[in-house]
Amino acid sequence: MRRYRQIPGRAVAPYIAGELIGSLLGVAAARLVWGPAVAGPAVDYSVVRPAPGWHWAPSAGSKPAPCSRW
């Protein structure tokens, strides 16, 4: 959003902090509501990982690629 001047530069750090805090609070709330089911192997706290046999690097690059315009 900063790249397209939608938010001022001084708001970037608080925005990122808010995103991270919201993510952690969301996981904590899910754990309180659904209990150990959230930590089970099928969900694993909704951590996104590459498929077996795939390296993490291409997976990490797949998220920002569609979001950037050249």
C-alpha positions as CSV (number, residue, x, y, z in Angstrom):
1,M,0.0,0.0,0.0
2,R,2.9,2.3,0.7
3,R,4.2,1.7,-2.8
4,Y,1.0,3.2,-4.3
5,R,1.0,6.0,-1.8
6,Q,-2.2,4.8,-0.1
7,I,-0.7,5.3,3.4
8,P,2.0,7.6,4.6
9,G,5.5,6.2,5.3
10,R,5.1,6.8,9.1
11,A,2.1,4.5,9.1
12,V,3.9,1.4,7.7
13,A,5.5,0.2,10.9
14,P,2.3,0.4,13.0
15,Y,0.4,-1.2,10.1
16,I,2.8,-4.2,10.0
17,A,2.7,-4.4,13.8
18,G,-1.1,-4.5,13.8
19,E,-1.2,-7.2,11.2
20,L,1.2,-9.4,13.2
21,I,-0.6,-8.8,16.5
22,G,-4.0,-9.5,14.9
23,S,-2.6,-12.7,13.5
24,L,-1.4,-13.9,16.9
25,L,-4.6,-12.9,18.6
26,G,-6.6,-14.7,16.0
27,V,-4.7,-17.9,16.5
28,A,-5.1,-17.5,20.3
29,A,-8.8,-16.9,20.0
30,A,-9.2,-20.0,17.7
31,R,-7.3,-22.0,20.3
32,L,-9.7,-20.8,23.0
33,V,-12.8,-21.5,21.0
34,W,-11.9,-24.8,19.3
35,G,-9.3,-26.1,21.8
36,P,-6.8,-28.8,20.8
37,A,-8.5,-29.2,17.4
38,V,-6.6,-26.1,16.2
39,A,-3.3,-27.7,17.1
40,G,-4.0,-31.0,15.5
41,P,-1.9,-32.2,12.5
42,A,-4.7,-31.5,10.0
43,V,-4.8,-27.8,11.0
44,D,-1.5,-27.1,12.8
45,Y,-2.4,-23.6,13.8
46,S,-3.2,-22.8,10.1
47,V,0.5,-22.7,9.2
48,V,1.0,-22.7,5.4
49,R,3.8,-25.1,4.3
50,P,4.9,-26.4,1.0
51,A,3.9,-29.8,-0.1
52,P,6.3,-32.7,0.7
53,G,9.2,-32.6,-1.7
54,W,8.9,-28.9,-2.4
55,H,11.4,-26.4,-1.1
56,W,10.2,-23.4,1.0
57,A,11.7,-20.7,-1.3
58,P,9.2,-21.0,-4.2
59,S,6.4,-21.2,-1.8
60,A,7.5,-18.0,-0.1
61,G,7.8,-16.2,-3.4
62,S,4.3,-17.2,-4.5
63,K,2.5,-14.9,-2.0
64,P,3.9,-11.5,-3.0
65,A,4.2,-12.3,-6.7
66,P,0.5,-11.8,-7.6
67,C,0.3,-8.8,-5.3
68,S,3.0,-6.7,-7.1
69,R,2.3,-4.7,-10.2
70,W,5.2,-3.8,-12.5
